[in-house]
Amino acid sequence: MAKKKEKKKVAPKKRKTTRTKRTPEQIAEAKAKRAARREKAKTRKARSPKAQPDRLLAMLGSELNVFEKSTAKIAKQVESINKTINSGKVRALGKKATDLKALTSQMDAIATDIAAFIEVVINRK
């Protein structure tokens, strides 16, 4: 039978105990890097679908403003139509009626948009 080889006994390697100290500049640099990473993460979070409702609500607000403005326009339009009727100028009514039609169709489109936005916002939460 073959003899087993005897292993040499080797002393375990000593671990390095002294750690290199970081200079204040290095510490400041690391802090700046960390802050930059945090900022980047914030923008990433803002683009994520979870953060969508906020953007949707902002869009909804702008749509509502447009709606409000166009309702004011329609009110003015109706007022002017009433004036022309009272003054007896029938020929001028045609153009005003078409303008009113255009505005109301615009309003209808905006209203459907607003309804869709509200649906999306409700379903998101």
Backbone as XML, in Angstrom:
<?xml version="1.0"?>
<chain id="A" units="angstrom">
  <residue number="1" name="MET">
    <atom name="N" x="0.837" y="-1.201" z="0.000"/>
    <atom name="CA" x="0.000" y="0.000" z="0.000"/>
    <atom name="C" x="0.867" y="1.245" z="0.000"/>
  </residue>
  <residue number="2" name="ALA">
    <atom name="N" x="0.352" y="2.235" z="-0.751"/>
    <atom name="CA" x="1.113" y="3.492" z="-0.875"/>
    <atom name="C" x="1.012" y="4.286" z="0.415"/>
  </residue>
  <residue number="3" name="LYS">
    <atom name="N" x="2.106" y="4.891" z="0.762"/>
    <atom name="CA" x="2.107" y="5.714" z="1.970"/>
    <atom name="C" x="1.418" y="7.050" z="1.703"/>
  </residue>
  <residue number="4" name="LYS">
    <atom name="N" x="0.688" y="7.512" z="2.695"/>
    <atom name="CA" x="0.056" y="8.832" z="2.569"/>
    <atom name="C" x="1.118" y="9.884" z="2.730"/>
  </residue>
  <residue number="5" name="LYS">
    <atom name="N" x="1.006" y="10.930" z="1.875"/>
    <atom name="CA" x="1.948" y="12.029" z="1.969"/>
    <atom name="C" x="1.610" y="12.878" z="3.175"/>
  </residue>
  <residue number="6" name="GLU">
    <atom name="N" x="2.592" y="13.263" z="3.909"/>
    <atom name="CA" x="2.330" y="14.140" z="5.053"/>
    <atom name="C" x="2.233" y="15.580" z="4.578"/>
  </residue>
  <residue number="7" name="LYS">
    <atom name="N" x="1.176" y="16.248" z="5.040"/>
    <atom name="CA" x="1.006" y="17.645" z="4.643"/>
    <atom name="C" x="1.902" y="18.516" z="5.484"/>
  </residue>
  <residue number="8" name="LYS">
    <atom name="N" x="2.446" y="19.544" z="4.830"/>
    <atom name="CA" x="3.256" y="20.504" z="5.574"/>
    <atom name="C" x="2.322" y="21.410" z="6.358"/>
  </residue>
  <residue number="9" name="LYS">
    <atom name="N" x="2.713" y="21.705" z="7.553"/>
    <atom name="CA" x="1.898" y="22.604" z="8.352"/>
    <atom name="C" x="2.309" y="24.031" z="8.027"/>
  </residue>
  <residue number="10" name="VAL">
    <atom name="N" x="1.303" y="24.800" z="7.533"/>
    <atom name="CA" x="1.569" y="26.199" z="7.150"/>
    <atom name="C" x="0.806" y="27.104" z="8.105"/>
  </residue>
  <residue number="11" name="ALA">
    <atom name="N" x="1.480" y="28.117" z="8.579"/>
    <atom name="CA" x="0.836" y="29.071" z="9.488"/>
    <atom name="C" x="-0.232" y="29.853" z="8.715"/>
  </residue>
  <residue number="12" name="PRO">
    <atom name="N" x="-1.417" y="30.039" z="9.333"/>
    <atom name="CA" x="-2.467" y="30.797" z="8.625"/>
    <atom name="C" x="-2.018" y="32.224" z="8.337"/>
  </residue>
  <residue number="13" name="LYS">
    <atom name="N" x="-2.483" y="32.729" z="7.190"/>
    <atom name="CA" x="-2.069" y="34.082" z="6.794"/>
    <atom name="C" x="-2.686" y="35.096" z="7.743"/>
  </residue>
  <residue number="14" name="LYS">
    <atom name="N" x="-1.898" y="36.068" z="8.075"/>
    <atom name="CA" x="-2.403" y="37.106" z="8.959"/>
    <atom name="C" x="-3.292" y="38.046" z="8.155"/>
  </residue>
  <residue number="15" name="ARG">
    <atom name="N" x="-4.401" y="38.424" z="8.775"/>
    <atom name="CA" x="-5.288" y="39.361" z="8.103"/>
    <atom name="C" x="-4.767" y="40.771" z="8.292"/>
  </residue>
  <residue number="16" name="LYS">
    <atom name="N" x="-4.998" y="41.560" z="7.276"/>
    <atom name="CA" x="-4.571" y="42.958" z="7.346"/>
    <atom name="C" x="-5.518" y="43.698" z="8.289"/>
  </residue>
  <residue number="17" name="THR">
    <atom name="N" x="-5.020" y="44.264" z="9.321"/>
    <atom name="CA" x="-5.889" y="44.893" z="10.314"/>
    <atom name="C" x="-6.041" y="46.397" z="10.110"/>
  </residue>
  <residue number="18" name="THR">
    <atom name="N" x="-5.020" y="47.021" z="9.549"/>
    <atom name="CA" x="-5.104" y="48.476" z="9.408"/>
    <atom name="C" x="-5.841" y="48.831" z="8.135"/>
  </residue>
  <residue number="19" name="ARG">
    <atom name="N" x="-6.863" y="49.663" z="8.290"/>
    <atom name="CA" x="-7.643" y="50.086" z="7.130"/>
    <atom name="C" x="-7.193" y="51.483" z="6.754"/>
  </residue>
  <residue number="20" name="THR">
    <atom name="N" x="-7.111" y="51.714" z="5.449"/>
    <atom name="CA" x="-6.674" y="53.042" z="5.007"/>
    <atom name="C" x="-7.766" y="54.046" z="5.305"/>
  </residue>
  <residue number="21" name="LYS">
    <atom name="N" x="-7.394" y="55.090" z="5.948"/>
    <atom name="CA" x="-8.356" y="56.126" z="6.317"/>
    <atom name="C" x="-8.726" y="56.942" z="5.083"/>
  </residue>
  <residue number="22" name="ARG">
    <atom name="N" x="-10.004" y="57.301" z="5.000"/>
    <atom name="CA" x="-10.431" y="58.135" z="3.868"/>
    <atom name="C" x="-10.227" y="59.596" z="4.211"/>
  </residue>
  <residue number="23" name="THR">
    <atom name="N" x="-9.793" y="60.326" z="3.211"/>
    <atom name="CA" x="-9.582" y="61.766" z="3.413"/>
    <atom name="C" x="-10.926" y="62.476" z="3.368"/>
  </residue>
  <residue number="24" name="PRO">
    <atom name="N" x="-11.027" y="63.653" z="3.955"/>
    <atom name="CA" x="-12.301" y="64.394" z="3.899"/>
    <atom name="C" x="-12.782" y="64.629" z="2.470"/>
  </residue>
  <residue number="25" name="GLU">
    <atom name="N" x="-11.837" y="64.799" z="1.539"/>
    <atom name="CA" x="-12.224" y="64.998" z="0.121"/>
    <atom name="C" x="-12.925" y="63.744" z="-0.404"/>
  </residue>
  <residue number="26" name="GLN">
    <atom name="N" x="-12.354" y="62.580" z="-0.065"/>
    <atom name="CA" x="-12.959" y="61.322" z="-0.532"/>
    <atom name="C" x="-14.361" y="61.147" z="0.041"/>
  </residue>
  <residue number="27" name="ILE">
    <atom name="N" x="-14.504" y="61.510" z="1.316"/>
    <atom name="CA" x="-15.813" y="61.381" z="1.972"/>
    <atom name="C" x="-16.822" y="62.301" z="1.293"/>
  </residue>
  <residue number="28" name="ALA">
    <atom name="N" x="-16.417" y="63.544" z="1.018"/>
    <atom name="CA" x="-17.301" y="64.507" z="0.363"/>
    <atom name="C" x="-17.690" y="64.020" z="-1.032"/>
  </residue>
  <residue number="29" name="GLU">
    <atom name="N" x="-16.711" y="63.440" z="-1.732"/>
    <atom name="CA" x="-16.960" y="62.923" z="-3.088"/>
    <atom name="C" x="-17.993" y="61.800" z="-3.043"/>
  </residue>
  <residue number="30" name="ALA">
    <atom name="N" x="-17.841" y="60.910" z="-2.071"/>
    <atom name="CA" x="-18.780" y="59.786" z="-1.932"/>
    <atom name="C" x="-20.178" y="60.295" z="-1.627"/>
  </residue>
  <residue number="31" name="LYS">
    <atom name="N" x="-20.255" y="61.320" z="-0.762"/>
    <atom name="CA" x="-21.561" y="61.900" z="-0.425"/>
    <atom name="C" x="-22.221" y="62.492" z="-1.657"/>
  </residue>
  <residue number="32" name="ALA">
    <atom name="N" x="-21.432" y="63.194" z="-2.467"/>
    <atom name="CA" x="-21.961" y="63.820" z="-3.681"/>
    <atom name="C" x="-22.479" y="62.754" z="-4.646"/>
  </residue>
  <residue number="33" name="LYS">
    <atom name="N" x="-21.693" y="61.666" z="-4.774"/>
    <atom name="CA" x="-22.105" y="60.572" z="-5.659"/>
    <atom name="C" x="-23.431" y="59.980" z="-5.193"/>
  </residue>
  <residue number="34" name="ARG">
    <atom name="N" x="-23.537" y="59.788" z="-3.875"/>
    <atom name="CA" x="-24.751" y="59.215" z="-3.309"/>
    <atom name="C" x="-25.952" y="60.113" z="-3.568"/>
  </residue>
  <residue number="35" name="ALA">
    <atom name="N" x="-25.749" y="61.426" z="-3.389"/>
    <atom name="CA" x="-26.832" y="62.387" z="-3.610"/>
    <atom name="C" x="-27.283" y="62.363" z="-5.075"/>
  </residue>
  <residue number="36" name="ALA">
    <atom name="N" x="-26.293" y="62.268" z="-5.969"/>
    <atom name="CA" x="-26.614" y="62.226" z="-7.403"/>
    <atom name="C" x="-27.424" y="60.980" z="-7.728"/>
  </residue>
  <residue number="37" name="ARG">
    <atom name="N" x="-27.025" y="59.864" z="-7.116"/>
    <atom name="CA" x="-27.727" y="58.606" z="-7.348"/>
    <atom name="C" x="-29.172" y="58.704" z="-6.849"/>
  </residue>
  <residue number="38" name="ARG">
    <atom name="N" x="-29.332" y="59.364" z="-5.698"/>
    <atom name="CA" x="-30.662" y="59.547" z="-5.122"/>
    <atom name="C" x="-31.545" y="60.382" z="-6.049"/>
  </residue>
  <residue number="39" name="GLU">
    <atom name="N" x="-30.973" y="61.458" z="-6.595"/>
    <atom name="CA" x="-31.711" y="62.333" z="-7.517"/>
    <atom name="C" x="-32.158" y="61.561" z="-8.750"/>
  </residue>
  <residue number="40" name="LYS">
    <atom name="N" x="-31.227" y="60.755" z="-9.269"/>
    <atom name="CA" x="-31.513" y="59.958" z="-10.457"/>
    <atom name="C" x="-32.681" y="59.011" z="-10.180"/>
  </residue>
  <residue number="41" name="ALA">
    <atom name="N" x="-32.667" y="58.412" z="-8.987"/>
    <atom name="CA" x="-33.729" y="57.483" z="-8.597"/>
    <atom name="C" x="-35.062" y="58.212" z="-8.512"/>
  </residue>
  <residue number="42" name="LYS">
    <atom name="N" x="-35.045" y="59.447" z="-8.029"/>
    <atom name="CA" x="-36.279" y="60.229" z="-7.926"/>
    <atom name="C" x="-36.910" y="60.431" z="-9.288"/>
  </residue>
  <residue number="43" name="THR">
    <atom name="N" x="-36.072" y="60.798" z="-10.279"/>
    <atom name="CA" x="-36.618" y="61.017" z="-11.629"/>
    <atom name="C" x="-37.127" y="59.706" z="-12.204"/>
  </residue>
  <residue number="44" name="ARG">
    <atom name="N" x="-36.430" y="58.611" z="-11.879"/>
    <atom name="CA" x="-36.863" y="57.311" z="-12.370"/>
    <atom name="C" x="-38.221" y="56.970" z="-11.768"/>
  </residue>
  <residue number="45" name="LYS">
    <atom name="N" x="-38.386" y="57.267" z="-10.472"/>
    <atom name="CA" x="-39.651" y="56.990" z="-9.803"/>
    <atom name="C" x="-40.774" y="57.824" z="-10.402"/>
  </residue>
  <residue number="46" name="ALA">
    <atom name="N" x="-40.455" y="59.060" z="-10.772"/>
    <atom name="CA" x="-41.470" y="59.952" z="-11.346"/>
    <atom name="C" x="-41.968" y="59.424" z="-12.684"/>
  </residue>
  <residue number="47" name="ARG">
    <atom name="N" x="-41.085" y="58.691" z="-13.395"/>
    <atom name="CA" x="-41.485" y="58.154" z="-14.699"/>
    <atom name="C" x="-42.205" y="56.822" z="-14.581"/>
  </residue>
  <residue number="48" name="SER">
    <atom name="N" x="-42.170" y="56.217" z="-13.388"/>
    <atom name="CA" x="-42.749" y="54.892" z="-13.223"/>
    <atom name="C" x="-44.279" y="54.966" z="-13.273"/>
  </residue>
  <residue number="49" name="PRO">
    <atom name="N" x="-44.923" y="53.852" z="-13.626"/>
    <atom name="CA" x="-46.388" y="53.864" z="-13.731"/>
    <atom name="C" x="-47.093" y="54.177" z="-12.418"/>
  </residue>
  <residue number="50" name="LYS">
    <atom name="N" x="-46.443" y="53.864" z="-11.284"/>
    <atom name="CA" x="-47.081" y="54.132" z="-9.988"/>
    <atom name="C" x="-47.260" y="55.630" z="-9.766"/>
  </residue>
  <residue number="51" name="ALA">
    <atom name="N" x="-46.340" y="56.409" z="-10.320"/>
    <atom name="CA" x="-46.412" y="57.859" z="-10.120"/>
    <atom name="C" x="-47.321" y="58.527" z="-11.152"/>
  </residue>
  <residue number="52" name="GLN">
    <atom name="N" x="-47.907" y="57.721" z="-12.006"/>
    <atom name="CA" x="-48.728" y="58.236" z="-13.097"/>
    <atom name="C" x="-49.926" y="59.077" z="-12.644"/>
  </residue>
  <residue number="53" name="PRO">
    <atom name="N" x="-50.668" y="58.673" z="-11.599"/>
    <atom name="CA" x="-51.858" y="59.448" z="-11.240"/>
    <atom name="C" x="-51.601" y="60.934" z="-11.065"/>
  </residue>
  <residue number="54" name="ASP">
    <atom name="N" x="-50.429" y="61.284" z="-10.487"/>
    <atom name="CA" x="-50.144" y="62.707" z="-10.282"/>
    <atom name="C" x="-50.114" y="63.436" z="-11.618"/>
  </residue>
  <residue number="55" name="ARG">
    <atom name="N" x="-49.408" y="62.841" z="-12.594"/>
    <atom name="CA" x="-49.327" y="63.466" z="-13.905"/>
    <atom name="C" x="-50.705" y="63.509" z="-14.554"/>
  </residue>
  <residue number="56" name="LEU">
    <atom name="N" x="-51.444" y="62.414" z="-14.373"/>
    <atom name="CA" x="-52.791" y="62.358" z="-14.951"/>
    <atom name="C" x="-53.692" y="63.429" z="-14.345"/>
  </residue>
  <residue number="57" name="LEU">
    <atom name="N" x="-53.546" y="63.617" z="-13.040"/>
    <atom name="CA" x="-54.368" y="64.639" z="-12.385"/>
    <atom name="C" x="-54.013" y="66.024" z="-12.905"/>
  </residue>
  <residue number="58" name="ALA">
    <atom name="N" x="-52.729" y="66.241" z="-13.158"/>
    <atom name="CA" x="-52.309" y="67.537" z="-13.705"/>
    <atom name="C" x="-52.927" y="67.742" z="-15.085"/>
  </residue>
  <residue number="59" name="MET">
    <atom name="N" x="-52.883" y="66.664" z="-15.900"/>
    <atom name="CA" x="-53.466" y="66.750" z="-17.244"/>
    <atom name="C" x="-54.967" y="66.994" z="-17.158"/>
  </residue>
  <residue number="60" name="LEU">
    <atom name="N" x="-55.594" y="66.328" z="-16.192"/>
    <atom name="CA" x="-57.029" y="66.484" z="-15.996"/>
    <atom name="C" x="-57.361" y="67.931" z="-15.635"/>
  </residue>
  <residue number="61" name="GLY">
    <atom name="N" x="-56.522" y="68.519" z="-14.790"/>
    <atom name="CA" x="-56.696" y="69.921" z="-14.410"/>
    <atom name="C" x="-56.635" y="70.838" z="-15.612"/>
  </residue>
  <residue number="62" name="SER">
    <atom name="N" x="-55.645" y="70.585" z="-16.493"/>
    <atom name="CA" x="-55.509" y="71.438" z="-17.683"/>
    <atom name="C" x="-56.715" y="71.268" z="-18.604"/>
  </residue>
  <residue number="63" name="GLU">
    <atom name="N" x="-57.189" y="70.023" z="-18.731"/>
    <atom name="CA" x="-58.371" y="69.768" z="-19.567"/>
    <atom name="C" x="-59.589" y="70.523" z="-19.013"/>
  </residue>
  <residue number="64" name="LEU">
    <atom name="N" x="-59.708" y="70.490" z="-17.698"/>
    <atom name="CA" x="-60.844" y="71.183" z="-17.071"/>
    <atom name="C" x="-60.768" y="72.689" z="-17.307"/>
  </residue>
  <residue number="65" name="ASN">
    <atom name="N" x="-59.542" y="73.226" z="-17.285"/>
    <atom name="CA" x="-59.382" y="74.660" z="-17.561"/>
    <atom name="C" x="-59.846" y="74.994" z="-18.975"/>
  </residue>
  <residue number="66" name="VAL">
    <atom name="N" x="-59.429" y="74.145" z="-19.929"/>
    <atom name="CA" x="-59.844" y="74.349" z="-21.328"/>
    <atom name="C" x="-61.369" y="74.297" z="-21.420"/>
  </residue>
  <residue number="67" name="PHE">
    <atom name="N" x="-61.954" y="73.318" z="-20.722"/>
    <atom name="CA" x="-63.414" y="73.146" z="-20.725"/>
    <atom name="C" x="-64.096" y="74.397" z="-20.201"/>
  </residue>
  <residue number="68" name="GLU">
    <atom name="N" x="-63.540" y="74.913" z="-19.101"/>
    <atom name="CA" x="-64.112" y="76.102" z="-18.477"/>
    <atom name="C" x="-64.063" y="77.296" z="-19.434"/>
  </residue>
  <residue number="69" name="LYS">
    <atom name="N" x="-62.907" y="77.451" z="-20.103"/>
    <atom name="CA" x="-62.752" y="78.562" z="-21.041"/>
    <atom name="C" x="-63.742" y="78.446" z="-22.191"/>
  </residue>
  <residue number="70" name="SER">
    <atom name="N" x="-63.900" y="77.216" z="-22.702"/>
    <atom name="CA" x="-64.811" y="77.067" z="-23.833"/>
    <atom name="C" x="-66.265" y="77.253" z="-23.405"/>
  </residue>
  <residue number="71" name="THR">
    <atom name="N" x="-66.607" y="76.925" z="-22.165"/>
    <atom name="CA" x="-67.979" y="77.204" z="-21.701"/>
    <atom name="C" x="-68.214" y="78.707" z="-21.655"/>
  </residue>
  <residue number="72" name="ALA">
    <atom name="N" x="-67.186" y="79.444" z="-21.246"/>
    <atom name="CA" x="-67.306" y="80.910" z="-21.226"/>
    <atom name="C" x="-67.501" y="81.433" z="-22.641"/>
  </residue>
  <residue number="73" name="LYS">
    <atom name="N" x="-66.750" y="80.839" z="-23.598"/>
    <atom name="CA" x="-66.884" y="81.244" z="-25.004"/>
    <atom name="C" x="-68.305" y="80.987" z="-25.499"/>
  </residue>
  <residue number="74" name="ILE">
    <atom name="N" x="-68.837" y="79.815" z="-25.154"/>
    <atom name="CA" x="-70.198" y="79.467" z="-25.595"/>
    <atom name="C" x="-71.210" y="80.447" z="-25.005"/>
  </residue>
  <residue number="75" name="ALA">
    <atom name="N" x="-71.010" y="80.789" z="-23.754"/>
    <atom name="CA" x="-71.934" y="81.739" z="-23.105"/>
    <atom name="C" x="-71.901" y="83.073" z="-23.848"/>
  </residue>
  <residue number="76" name="LYS">
    <atom name="N" x="-70.701" y="83.523" z="-24.214"/>
    <atom name="CA" x="-70.585" y="84.787" z="-24.969"/>
    <atom name="C" x="-71.289" y="84.668" z="-26.314"/>
  </residue>
  <residue number="77" name="GLN">
    <atom name="N" x="-71.058" y="83.534" z="-26.971"/>
    <atom name="CA" x="-71.636" y="83.281" z="-28.284"/>
    <atom name="C" x="-73.164" y="83.345" z="-28.207"/>
  </residue>
  <residue number="78" name="VAL">
    <atom name="N" x="-73.716" y="82.670" z="-27.208"/>
    <atom name="CA" x="-75.183" y="82.641" z="-27.041"/>
    <atom name="C" x="-75.707" y="84.066" z="-26.787"/>
  </residue>
  <residue number="79" name="GLU">
    <atom name="N" x="-74.941" y="84.799" z="-25.982"/>
    <atom name="CA" x="-75.324" y="86.182" z="-25.677"/>
    <atom name="C" x="-75.382" y="87.021" z="-26.957"/>
  </residue>
  <residue number="80" name="SER">
    <atom name="N" x="-74.349" y="86.861" z="-27.795"/>
    <atom name="CA" x="-74.313" y="87.654" z="-29.037"/>
    <atom name="C" x="-75.433" y="87.231" z="-29.987"/>
  </residue>
  <residue number="81" name="ILE">
    <atom name="N" x="-75.736" y="85.924" z="-30.007"/>
    <atom name="CA" x="-76.847" y="85.449" z="-30.847"/>
    <atom name="C" x="-78.161" y="86.088" z="-30.382"/>
  </residue>
  <residue number="82" name="ASN">
    <atom name="N" x="-78.355" y="86.142" z="-29.082"/>
    <atom name="CA" x="-79.559" y="86.773" z="-28.526"/>
    <atom name="C" x="-79.635" y="88.241" z="-28.932"/>
  </residue>
  <residue number="83" name="LYS">
    <atom name="N" x="-78.480" y="88.919" z="-28.903"/>
    <atom name="CA" x="-78.446" y="90.338" z="-29.289"/>
    <atom name="C" x="-78.868" y="90.502" z="-30.743"/>
  </residue>
  <residue number="84" name="THR">
    <atom name="N" x="-78.297" y="89.619" z="-31.617"/>
    <atom name="CA" x="-78.632" y="89.741" z="-33.041"/>
    <atom name="C" x="-80.113" y="89.435" z="-33.288"/>
  </residue>
  <residue number="85" name="ILE">
    <atom name="N" x="-80.637" y="88.481" z="-32.529"/>
    <atom name="CA" x="-82.076" y="88.177" z="-32.674"/>
    <atom name="C" x="-82.902" y="89.399" z="-32.258"/>
  </residue>
  <residue number="86" name="ASN">
    <atom name="N" x="-82.520" y="89.995" z="-31.166"/>
    <atom name="CA" x="-83.267" y="91.171" z="-30.668"/>
    <atom name="C" x="-83.156" y="92.361" z="-31.612"/>
  </residue>
  <residue number="87" name="SER">
    <atom name="N" x="-81.972" y="92.470" z="-32.279"/>
    <atom name="CA" x="-81.804" y="93.607" z="-33.205"/>
    <atom name="C" x="-82.490" y="93.344" z="-34.547"/>
  </residue>
  <residue number="88" name="GLY">
    <atom name="N" x="-82.838" y="92.082" z="-34.810"/>
    <atom name="CA" x="-83.572" y="91.752" z="-36.032"/>
    <atom name="C" x="-82.682" y="91.458" z="-37.233"/>
  </residue>
  <residue number="89" name="LYS">
    <atom name="N" x="-81.348" y="91.284" z="-37.024"/>
    <atom name="CA" x="-80.458" y="90.960" z="-38.148"/>
    <atom name="C" x="-80.417" y="89.440" z="-38.326"/>
  </residue>
  <residue number="90" name="VAL">
    <atom name="N" x="-81.231" y="88.939" z="-39.224"/>
    <atom name="CA" x="-81.377" y="87.495" z="-39.406"/>
    <atom name="C" x="-80.194" y="86.909" z="-40.192"/>
  </residue>
  <residue number="91" name="ARG">
    <atom name="N" x="-79.669" y="87.667" z="-41.144"/>
    <atom name="CA" x="-78.596" y="87.156" z="-41.997"/>
    <atom name="C" x="-77.323" y="86.827" z="-41.197"/>
  </residue>
  <residue number="92" name="ALA">
    <atom name="N" x="-77.041" y="87.601" z="-40.175"/>
    <atom name="CA" x="-75.818" y="87.402" z="-39.380"/>
    <atom name="C" x="-75.902" y="86.137" z="-38.514"/>
  </residue>
  <residue number="93" name="LEU">
    <atom name="N" x="-77.109" y="85.614" z="-38.350"/>
    <atom name="CA" x="-77.281" y="84.447" z="-37.474"/>
    <atom name="C" x="-76.604" y="83.180" z="-38.017"/>
  </residue>
  <residue number="94" name="GLY">
    <atom name="N" x="-76.576" y="83.026" z="-39.334"/>
    <atom name="CA" x="-76.022" y="81.809" z="-39.953"/>
    <atom name="C" x="-74.600" y="81.502" z="-39.498"/>
  </residue>
  <residue number="95" name="LYS">
    <atom name="N" x="-73.727" y="82.517" z="-39.626"/>
    <atom name="CA" x="-72.309" y="82.335" z="-39.264"/>
    <atom name="C" x="-72.189" y="82.052" z="-37.762"/>
  </residue>
  <residue number="96" name="LYS">
    <atom name="N" x="-72.961" y="82.778" z="-36.984"/>
    <atom name="CA" x="-72.884" y="82.600" z="-35.536"/>
    <atom name="C" x="-73.336" y="81.204" z="-35.130"/>
  </residue>
  <residue number="97" name="ALA">
    <atom name="N" x="-74.325" y="80.690" z="-35.839"/>
    <atom name="CA" x="-74.816" y="79.338" z="-35.538"/>
    <atom name="C" x="-73.735" y="78.301" z="-35.829"/>
  </residue>
  <residue number="98" name="THR">
    <atom name="N" x="-73.026" y="78.473" z="-36.969"/>
    <atom name="CA" x="-71.957" y="77.521" z="-37.306"/>
    <atom name="C" x="-70.813" y="77.598" z="-36.282"/>
  </residue>
  <residue number="99" name="ASP">
    <atom name="N" x="-70.487" y="78.814" z="-35.856"/>
    <atom name="CA" x="-69.456" y="78.984" z="-34.827"/>
    <atom name="C" x="-69.845" y="78.260" z="-33.541"/>
  </residue>
  <residue number="100" name="LEU">
    <atom name="N" x="-71.115" y="78.414" z="-33.192"/>
    <atom name="CA" x="-71.622" y="77.782" z="-31.976"/>
    <atom name="C" x="-71.563" y="76.261" z="-32.097"/>
  </residue>
  <residue number="101" name="LYS">
    <atom name="N" x="-71.908" y="75.761" z="-33.285"/>
    <atom name="CA" x="-71.855" y="74.310" z="-33.523"/>
    <atom name="C" x="-70.431" y="73.795" z="-33.336"/>
  </residue>
  <residue number="102" name="ALA">
    <atom name="N" x="-69.470" y="74.525" z="-33.911"/>
    <atom name="CA" x="-68.068" y="74.124" z="-33.815"/>
    <atom name="C" x="-67.621" y="74.082" z="-32.350"/>
  </residue>
  <residue number="103" name="LEU">
    <atom name="N" x="-68.002" y="75.133" z="-31.627"/>
    <atom name="CA" x="-67.621" y="75.199" z="-30.204"/>
    <atom name="C" x="-68.231" y="74.059" z="-29.401"/>
  </residue>
  <residue number="104" name="THR">
    <atom name="N" x="-69.491" y="73.768" z="-29.659"/>
    <atom name="CA" x="-70.149" y="72.704" z="-28.886"/>
    <atom name="C" x="-69.556" y="71.339" z="-29.201"/>
  </residue>
  <residue number="105" name="SER">
    <atom name="N" x="-69.186" y="71.107" z="-30.472"/>
    <atom name="CA" x="-68.562" y="69.821" z="-30.815"/>
    <atom name="C" x="-67.193" y="69.708" z="-30.124"/>
  </residue>
  <residue number="106" name="GLN">
    <atom name="N" x="-66.480" y="70.849" z="-30.072"/>
    <atom name="CA" x="-65.197" y="70.884" z="-29.354"/>
    <atom name="C" x="-65.413" y="70.524" z="-27.887"/>
  </residue>
  <residue number="107" name="MET">
    <atom name="N" x="-66.441" y="71.129" z="-27.305"/>
    <atom name="CA" x="-66.758" y="70.895" z="-25.896"/>
    <atom name="C" x="-67.082" y="69.425" z="-25.650"/>
  </residue>
  <residue number="108" name="ASP">
    <atom name="N" x="-67.786" y="68.843" z="-26.590"/>
    <atom name="CA" x="-68.168" y="67.436" z="-26.466"/>
    <atom name="C" x="-66.913" y="66.562" z="-26.422"/>
  </residue>
  <residue number="109" name="ALA">
    <atom name="N" x="-65.970" y="66.850" z="-27.325"/>
    <atom name="CA" x="-64.718" y="66.086" z="-27.378"/>
    <atom name="C" x="-63.947" y="66.239" z="-26.069"/>
  </residue>
  <residue number="110" name="ILE">
    <atom name="N" x="-63.885" y="67.466" z="-25.579"/>
    <atom name="CA" x="-63.165" y="67.726" z="-24.323"/>
    <atom name="C" x="-63.837" y="66.987" z="-23.164"/>
  </residue>
  <residue number="111" name="ALA">
    <atom name="N" x="-65.165" y="66.997" z="-23.159"/>
    <atom name="CA" x="-65.904" y="66.330" z="-22.083"/>
    <atom name="C" x="-65.614" y="64.832" z="-22.072"/>
  </residue>
  <residue number="112" name="THR">
    <atom name="N" x="-65.567" y="64.215" z="-23.261"/>
    <atom name="CA" x="-65.263" y="62.777" z="-23.317"/>
    <atom name="C" x="-63.838" y="62.516" z="-22.834"/>
  </residue>
  <residue number="113" name="ASP">
    <atom name="N" x="-62.904" y="63.415" z="-23.201"/>
    <atom name="CA" x="-61.514" y="63.295" z="-22.726"/>
    <atom name="C" x="-61.469" y="63.335" z="-21.208"/>
  </residue>
  <residue number="114" name="ILE">
    <atom name="N" x="-62.180" y="64.295" z="-20.642"/>
    <atom name="CA" x="-62.187" y="64.458" z="-19.182"/>
    <atom name="C" x="-62.749" y="63.205" z="-18.513"/>
  </residue>
  <residue number="115" name="ALA">
    <atom name="N" x="-63.816" y="62.677" z="-19.081"/>
    <atom name="CA" x="-64.431" y="61.463" z="-18.517"/>
    <atom name="C" x="-63.438" y="60.299" z="-18.557"/>
  </residue>
  <residue number="116" name="ALA">
    <atom name="N" x="-62.719" y="60.191" z="-19.680"/>
    <atom name="CA" x="-61.725" y="59.120" z="-19.823"/>
    <atom name="C" x="-60.614" y="59.283" z="-18.790"/>
  </residue>
  <residue number="117" name="PHE">
    <atom name="N" x="-60.145" y="60.520" z="-18.623"/>
    <atom name="CA" x="-59.090" y="60.795" z="-17.635"/>
    <atom name="C" x="-59.546" y="60.376" z="-16.243"/>
  </residue>
  <residue number="118" name="ILE">
    <atom name="N" x="-60.769" y="60.760" z="-15.911"/>
    <atom name="CA" x="-61.292" y="60.437" z="-14.574"/>
    <atom name="C" x="-61.350" y="58.925" z="-14.385"/>
  </residue>
  <residue number="119" name="GLU">
    <atom name="N" x="-61.802" y="58.216" z="-15.420"/>
    <atom name="CA" x="-61.861" y="56.753" z="-15.362"/>
    <atom name="C" x="-60.484" y="56.169" z="-15.077"/>
  </residue>
  <residue number="120" name="VAL">
    <atom name="N" x="-59.480" y="56.659" z="-15.818"/>
    <atom name="CA" x="-58.111" y="56.152" z="-15.668"/>
    <atom name="C" x="-57.598" y="56.409" z="-14.253"/>
  </residue>
  <residue number="121" name="VAL">
    <atom name="N" x="-57.829" y="57.617" z="-13.761"/>
    <atom name="CA" x="-57.356" y="57.977" z="-12.416"/>
    <atom name="C" x="-58.028" y="57.093" z="-11.368"/>
  </residue>
  <residue number="122" name="ILE">
    <atom name="N" x="-59.315" y="56.847" z="-11.536"/>
    <atom name="CA" x="-60.036" y="56.005" z="-10.567"/>
    <atom name="C" x="-59.499" y="54.578" z="-10.611"/>
  </residue>
  <residue number="123" name="ASN">
    <atom name="N" x="-59.291" y="54.059" z="-11.817"/>
    <atom name="CA" x="-58.831" y="52.673" z="-11.957"/>
    <atom name="C" x="-57.400" y="52.466" z="-11.495"/>
  </residue>
  <residue number="124" name="ARG">
    <atom name="N" x="-56.605" y="53.544" z="-11.525"/>
    <atom name="CA" x="-55.195" y="53.419" z="-11.116"/>
    <atom name="C" x="-55.038" y="53.164" z="-9.627"/>
  </residue>
  <residue number="125" name="LYS">
    <atom name="N" x="-55.940" y="53.773" z="-8.843"/>
    <atom name="CA" x="-55.760" y="53.706" z="-7.375"/>
    <atom name="C" x="-56.387" y="52.476" z="-6.785"/>
  </residue>
</chain>
